[in-house]
Amino acid sequence: QVQLVESGGGLVQPGGSLRLSCATSGITFSDFAMRWYRQVPGKDHEFVARISRAGRTSYADSAKGRFTISRDNAKNQAYLQLTGLKPDDTAVYYCNAEAEEWIEEYWGQGTQVTVSS
């Protein structure tokens, strides 16, 4: 059974930081690119960041310079370091595993990030 479990969300003041984690099981982690998305009520999922199997990263413009995606293949986990948080970053953050060599994709259940004073 494949599981992606996000953690690390919470309430933080503007300018603060959080580190989100995505623990995976049931997949060969090194076969998958990992992505983070976020969603606010009434809107579609918004791409945030991606890290390939080889460690190449890409970011949405809104995340560049503030967020950092990483992965630890030994721990089967992906991370998203959030810094310089703004109220507009408030959303549920989801991790996504996407196989790079074939069509296979999984989602976590999400973790809430709220940025408010």
C-alpha positions in Angstrom: 0.0 0.0 0.0 1.4 3.3 -1.1 1.3 6.1 1.5 2.5 9.7 1.4 2.2 11.5 4.7 2.9 15.2 5.0 3.8 16.8 8.3 5.2 20.0 9.6 2.4 22.4 8.9 1.1 24.9 11.4 0.4 28.5 12.3 3.3 30.9 11.7 3.7 34.7 11.7 4.5 36.6 8.6 8.2 36.3 7.9 8.4 33.0 9.7 9.6 29.6 8.5 8.4 26.0 8.5 9.8 22.8 7.2 7.3 20.4 5.6 8.1 16.7 5.4 6.7 14.0 3.1 7.3 10.5 4.3 6.6 7.8 1.7 6.2 4.1 1.9 5.1 1.4 -0.6 7.1 2.9 -3.5 10.7 2.7 -4.7 11.4 6.3 -3.7 14.3 6.7 -6.0 12.1 6.0 -9.0 10.0 9.0 -8.4 10.2 12.8 -8.8 8.7 14.6 -5.9 6.5 17.7 -6.1 4.8 20.0 -3.7 1.5 21.6 -4.5 -0.7 23.9 -2.5 -4.4 24.6 -2.5 -6.7 27.2 -1.1 -10.5 26.7 -0.9 -12.2 27.3 -4.2 -9.0 27.2 -6.3 -7.1 24.5 -8.1 -3.9 22.9 -6.9 -1.0 25.3 -7.5 2.4 23.9 -8.3 5.1 25.0 -5.8 8.3 23.0 -6.4 9.7 19.8 -7.9 12.8 17.7 -7.4 13.8 15.1 -9.9 15.3 11.7 -9.2 18.7 13.2 -9.9 18.1 16.1 -7.6 17.3 18.8 -10.1 14.9 21.4 -8.7 12.3 23.7 -10.2 10.1 26.2 -8.5 7.0 28.3 -9.1 7.8 32.0 -9.4 6.0 32.5 -6.1 8.4 30.1 -4.4 11.7 31.1 -5.9 14.1 32.5 -3.4 11.9 31.6 -0.4 11.2 27.9 -0.6 13.7 25.0 -1.0 12.7 21.5 -2.0 15.0 18.6 -1.1 14.9 14.8 -0.8 16.6 12.1 1.2 16.5 8.8 -0.7 17.9 6.9 2.3 14.9 8.0 4.4 12.3 7.9 1.5 11.4 11.5 2.4 11.0 14.8 0.6 11.0 18.2 2.3 9.9 21.7 1.6 11.6 24.5 3.6 9.4 27.5 3.7 11.0 30.9 4.6 9.9 34.4 4.4 6.3 33.3 4.7 3.5 35.6 3.7 -0.3 35.5 4.4 -0.7 34.6 0.7 1.2 31.4 1.4 -1.7 30.1 3.5 -2.9 26.9 2.0 -3.0 23.1 2.4 0.3 21.8 1.1 0.4 18.5 -0.6 3.2 16.3 -1.7 3.1 14.3 -4.9 5.2 11.4 -6.2 5.5 11.0 -9.9 7.3 8.2 -11.6 9.8 9.5 -14.1 9.9 6.5 -16.4 6.2 5.5 -16.5 2.8 6.8 -15.6 2.3 6.4 -11.9 1.4 9.1 -9.4 0.4 9.4 -5.8 -0.7 12.2 -3.5 -0.6 12.8 0.2 -3.4 14.0 2.4 -2.0 17.5 2.9 -0.8 19.6 5.7 -2.3 23.0 6.6 0.0 26.1 6.6 -1.5 29.2 8.0 0.5 32.5 7.9 -1.1 35.1 10.2 -0.2 37.6 12.9 
